[in-house]
Structures are given as structure tokens and as C-alpha cells.
Amino acid sequence: ELKVEQNPLFLSMQEGKNYTIYCNYSTTSDRLYWYRQDPGKSLESLFVLLSNGAVKQEGRLMASLDTKARLSTLHITAAVHDLSATYFCAVDTSGTYKYIFGTGTRLKVLA
Amino acid sequence: EAEVAQSPRYKITEKSQAVAFWCDPISGHATLYWYRQILGQGPELLVQFQDESVVDDSQLPKDRFSAERLKGVDSTLKIQPAELGDSAMYLCASSLRDFDNEQFFGPGTRLTVL
């Protein structure tokens, strides 16, 4: 059974600092997704990573995928308060078009 | 911009009552998903449709939950009878089921069972 783990589960950081969220998964997959969720809201797609070595950047967020290590990272550069949210990674189970979501990382950026 | 529509946005019901949620996917998206998200957790897939057919309902509590997508477009998820533990956000998503299979989520229905 595919398992997806994120760490840390909670992250409190100062504005202007850098940090990385990690997403590990247990079986082979080459499609990984990052979503953002604000409190009480739905999920907003951030990145789609489709192959080993894929790197995507949008503003202060950069995501990468290492399929051999079964690891994706979401790097935050010079955090700002507006990035405060919960971030989920999701892995597409090969051949099923079904996502398994990670546990989520609740990020709080302090002014 | 095309979006996934869901209604109602909020639903409060008493246990043992029946509730129903509706979802209209992005036009042209053949794959539709219903997820349940308990507060503080990640979404969990309840049912996956390809057109009007159920592809995966292995996590759907079939004694009380049912889902249908009769014409392969919009979909309804029903709970009867509702239990206290069903309180959660119910999310609908759709995708093209193409190479990247990016799923797009609707605003969700927040269910509270009293």
C-alpha cells in the first residue's frame, strides 16, 4: 500500500527565512503534485511534477522531484505572511489515476 | 476560468438524517473524484468515476454512502443515515485523465452532524 509522509507536520518560521518541506512516498511513482489549502477552503494546485529531476518554481516556492529517492521537496525562499497555509503533496498511484495525499504541513509565517 | 462547482457549501444535519451533495466537474473532464477530509488530515478518496462508471469505491462505506454519476457529467454523493463521525469537508475534484492527470478541486461542502 502506498504511503505518503510529509515533514515537518507543523512549521513556524519568521518572515524572510528559507525552509524546506519534505514529501516521502513508499512505492514507485513518477507523478507528484503539490497543493495549498487555506483554513476552511479547498485545495489549490501549486505544482505538477512528472519526471525524475523535475523542478518547478513559482514566486517564492520551488518544488522538485527525485523518483529514485521517492522524495519531493517544496522550498520556501524569503517567506512572507501570505504563504501561511497547509501544504499537501499527493502521489499518483501508477496506472490508477488515483491520488494518495500526504499528511500535510501546516506553515505559519510570523511577521 | 472553468471551475468545479459544488453545493451546498455548508450543511448542518442531525444524526440519522439523510444528506446529499452535488458536484459539477469542469466541462470535458471525464474523471470525477469524491474525497472526504477530516479536520487536520489530508483528503481521503471515497469514490472515483470514469464517465458514468465507478472505477474505485474501495474506501466508500457502502452501508451508508452512495454515489452516482448517471449521465457521466454531474454527480451526487449521499449519506443515509448520517452519523456524528461523518462531520468533515467533502471535496469533489475532476481531471482529464491525461498524461499529467492534474486534479482540480471544487470549493467543498462542510458537513456538520449534530
Interface residues (C-beta under 8 A of the other chain):
Chain A: R31 Y33 Y35 G40 K41 S42 L43 E44 S45 V48 L50 F88 A90 D92 T96 Y97 K98 Y99 F101 G102 T103 G104
Chain B: T31 Y33 G40 Q41 G42 P43 E44 L45 Q48 V55 D56 L91 A93 S95 R97 F99 D100 N101 E102 Q103 F104 F105 G106 P107 G108 R110
